Amino acid sequence: MGGASGAGGAAGDRAGLVYIGSFTSAGGRGITTAAVDPVTGALTPLSATDALADPSYLALHRDTGVLYAVSETEQGAAGAFRPTPDGLTALGPAVRVGGSGPTHLSVAGRRLLTANYTSGSVSSLALDADGRLCGPAAVLAHRGGGPDPSRQERPHAHQVLSDPSGRWVLSVDLGTDSVRVCAADPATGSLRLQGETALRAGTGPRHLAFHPEGEVLYVVHELEPQLTVCRWHPGAGRVEAGAEVPIPSEASPGGGGTQGVRAYPSAVVASPDGRFVWVAVRGTDVIAAFSLADGPERPRPTAGVPCGGSWPRDLAVDPAGRRLYAANERSGDVSWFDVDPLTGRPQPAGSVAVPAATCVVFG
């Protein structure tokens, strides 16, 4: 295992960079730093580091520029990296998160949050002034299960993030078919359960995304191709479940796709201007587009487009909302798409090889 490799002077410039996570246990390079062409959106890999095992999800601290990654292993850890002209430099050793199989992380002020899928818990780690991780982790265990005996035998926290106000922490649990809301103790970082919203049993909620206006959120389900539209009440810290919208799990007519294959939705993102929502769907390997022309609470499916590879584990929209990027885990590439500004339909524009790709984060 090594540190940064390759790179050039451009790698030290955070503008126009993306970071791509991958499974080192499946042949991935760890964390790849790539340059983004400002005109075409094309990605050019610059460097990679395998200093952390299986960095499947990444998060960038927008104030300090430090990049964080989970180590999705049985031991469960997180690492911190600082971008330099020669690639990424680790800020100290990885720190245990107090849970196993962490699949997601996010930055919440001076804390790093992780969702620990295998152990069914959420962890909080302190960050020091230069962005280094400080243990031990404060851990909140989830309770419960669901009707699917193979996937919901116990809790499986899959995502954790702060709400737009920064006051609350939301976690999505595939095993318990629910979204939990917690308050964080400002001194210790420990999480206190505020409330839990039950979603339809057996659907396996995986990830959520907030509408830019901040009071509507979209939950994507892994065990059933559907999107649940929820109302977010920031004053009370409460999620109110609303309409269920089917996710197109096949490509639109003439667009290809895989017939008769089970669909496993993975990621949901909203456009920065609040006009569109997109969902990545594994198995059938499509990106489903939704229009919000009828309002944030009424997403309307408009298109299904092949993802450009196999098993799109993550989906990212660029800061301008002009392009989408899909991390295709099984085909080992990242594909990008131009977004039609009128319809939101993704138009295939290119791809680059990134073995066992799992996540794309803009610098």
N, C-alpha and C positions, 0 to 999 in steps of 0.2 A: 504494500500500500504506500502511496506517495502523496506528495503535496501538489502544488500547481505545476502544470506542464505547458509548454508552448507559450504563446502570447506575443504581444508587441506593444508599442506605445499606445495604440488605440484602446487596449483593454483597460487602461487606467482611467479612461474617460467614461463616466457612468452614463452619459447621454448616448442614446442609441444602442443600449445593450439589453440583452435578455439573459436570464439564467435558466438552465434546463436541468431538472432533476432526473435521476434514473436509478434502476436497481443494479447495483454492482454485482449482486449474486446471480443476475441473469445476463451478465456480459456488458452492463452499462459502464460508462466512464465516471460515474459519480455525478458531480455538478459541472456542467459545461457552460462556459461563458461564450456568447455569440454576439456579433455586431448585427445591427438592424439597418438595412439600406433605407434611407429616409424617403426615397422615391418609390421603390418597388416593394418594400417590406421584406425583402429576401434576407435570410439569416446566413451568416458566415461564422462557423465555429472558430474561436480564437485560442481557447485553452480549456483544460479540464483538470479537476482534482478528485482523487478517490480517497481523500483523507478521512472520510466518514462513510461507513458502510450503509448501503441502501438509502441514500437521501431522496426519498420518494416525494417529499413535499417541501417547498421553500417559501420563505417570506422575507421581504426586504423592509428594514426600518427606514422610513422615509426621512427621518430627521438626521440619523447618524450614518446612513449608507451601509450599515452592517447587514449582511445576508445571513439568515438563519435556516437551518435544515433539520428535519427529523431524521433519525436513523431508525427505519422501520424494521426493527429486529426484536427478537424475544426479550432482550435486556431492556430495550427502549431508551433512546438517548436523543439529545439535540446538540448541534454544533453551531458555532458562530464563525463567520468569515468576513474579512475586510477586503474589498476589491483593491488591487494594486496594479501598476503597469505590467506586472508579470503574471497576473491572474488573481486567484483568491488565496489569501493567507489566513490560516486558522488562528482564531483568537483563543488560544488555550485549548485544553483537551475537551472532548465531548463530555456532557454532563447527563447523568441519568435523570429520566423524567418521572420515575416512580411508577411506571406502568409499562405494559408490553405492547408491541406492535403499533407505535404511534403512526397515524396516517395523515395528520393535518396539524398545522401550527399557524399561529398568527401573533402579531405584536399588539400589545395593549398597554400603551404608555411605557412604564419602566418594567413591564413584565412580558414574558413569553409564555403563550398558552399552547398546550398540545392536547389533541384528542387521541386517546390510546385505545385503538380498536379491539385488540385481543383481550385486554384486561377490563375494558368497559369503564374507563375513567377519564377525567380531565385533569391536567396538571398545570401548575403555574410556577414559573421560574423567574427569579429576580434578574435584572440586567444592571450592571454597574455603569459608571459614567461613560466608559469608552465602548460599551456594548457587550462586554463579556458576560457569559452566563454564570450565575451564582446559585449553587445548590444549598440545602436540599430543596426538592420540589414540594410544593403544597399540592396534595392530591384529593380530589373529590370523586368518590366511587359512585357510579350509577347503579340503579336497582331495577330489576324487572326482566321481562322477556317478551316474546311474541309467539304467534302460532306456527311459524315455520321452524320445525325441529332441527333442520340442518343449518340454518342461518340465524335463528333468533332464540337459541337456547339460553341466552343471557345477554346482558347489555353489550353493545358494540358502538362506542362513541366514534363517529367518523369525521366530524368537523367541529371546530370551535373558533369563535370570532366575537369581537366586540360589536355592539350596535353602533350606528352612526354618531350617537351622542357620546360614546365612550363610557357611559355609565354602567351598562349591562354587558354580560357575557352570555352568548347563546351557544348551545351545543346541540348537534343533531345526532340522534342515536338510532342506528339501523336495527339494533336488536330489540328495542323497546317501542318502536314506532312512535317516537315522540321528539319534541324539541324542548329543551330545558333552558330556563333563564336563571342566571346567577348574578349576585352582586359580589364584587371583590373587595376584601378588606384592604384599604389603602396602605396599611402598615405592614401586614404579613403576606398579602397576596392570596390568602386562603379564600376559597369560593364558598358562598352560602347560597343554597337553593332558594330562589324567589318563587318559582312556579314551574309547572310542566304542562305542556299542551299535547294531548293525545291526537295522533293522526290515524287514519284508517288502518286497522290491524292487518298485518301481513304485507304491507307495501314497502317496508324497509327504507325510510328516509335516509338520504346519504349526505346531501349538501344543500345549502341555501344561499341565496344572493338577495341583497336589498335593492329595491328600486332607488335611483338617485335621489328621489324626493324624501326617502327615509322612513315612510310610514307603511310601506307595502313590501313584503318579502315573498320569494318564490322558493319552495322546497321541492327538490327533485328526488324521486324515489328509485331505488335500485332494483327492488324485487317486482315492481310493476311499473310499466312506462307511463308515468303520470307526473304532472306538476300540480302541487297544491299552492294556491294563492292565499296568503295570510295577511291579516291586518296587524301591524305592529303598533302597540301603545306604549311609547317610551316613558310617559309619566308614571305608569303603573308597572312597567317592565313585564308586559304580557303579550303573548302571541295568540291571536284569534284566528283559528283555521277557517278558511272560506271555500271557494269553489275548487273542484278537482278538474284539471284540464288534461285530456289524453295527449301524450307526446307522440308525434308521428315517428314510428320506429322503422319505417321503410323509406327509401328515397322516393322523391316525387316521380311521377311517370316520365320515363325517358332518362332518368338519372342514375340507373343502375340500382345497386342494393342487393341484399341477401334475403331471399324469400324463405319463410318457414324456420328462421333462426330466432331463438329467444333474445329479447332486447334487455340490456342492462344499462339504463341511463347512469351517467357518472358525474357530470359537472354542469352547472348552470351559471351563466353570466348575463348581466344586463348592460345595454349600451350606455355610455356616459351621458348621452342626451336623453335617456329614458324612453326611447321610441321602440326598442326591440329587446327581446330576450332570446338567448340561444342555449340549446342543451346538446351535449355530446352523448351519443348512445353507442355503447359497446355491443358486440354480437352482430347486430345489423350494420354497425359501423357507419352511422350517419350523424350529421349535425342538423338538428331540427331548429327552424326559425319561427319566431312568434312576433306578430305585430302588436303593439300597444296603442294603436290608433284609437281604440274604443275606450282607453283609460288604463291606468296601471293595474287595476284589479280585473281586467278582462283581456288577458292575452289570447290572441287568435292565431292558431297554427297556419303558417303560410307556405312552408317549403321543407323538404328533407333532402339534404345534399350529401353524397358520399364524403367521408372524412379524409380521403386521400391515403388511407392506410388501414391498419387493423387494430382494434381495441383502443379507441380514444379515451384515455384515462383522465385527461384534463383538457380544459378549454380556457383560453385567455383572450381578452380583447385588448387591443393597443389603447394607450391613453386618449387618442383622438377618436376612437370608435370607428376607424376606417378599415381595420383588418382583424380577423380572427386567426388564432394559432391553436392547432390541435396536437397534443402529445400522444402519438400512436404507439402504445407500449409494445404490442406483439410484432408489428412490422418494423419497429425500430426507427422511427422518423418523426419529424415535426413538420406538419403541413400548414401552409398559410393560405388565407382566402381574402380577397377583396370584398368588402361589404357594399352591396348596392345601396346608395344613400336614400333611395325612394322606397324600396321594398324590404331592405334588411337581408335579402338573400345572399348567402356566401357564394362567391365565385372562385373556384380553384385558381391559385396563382403560382404555387411552387411547393417544394419540400426539400428537406435536408436530412441526411442520415444521422440519427442519434440513437444508438442501441438502447433498448429497454426504456425509452423515454416515458416519464411519468408526470411531469409538471413544467409549466412555463410561467416565469415571472419577469415582468419588465423592470429594468433598472431605472 
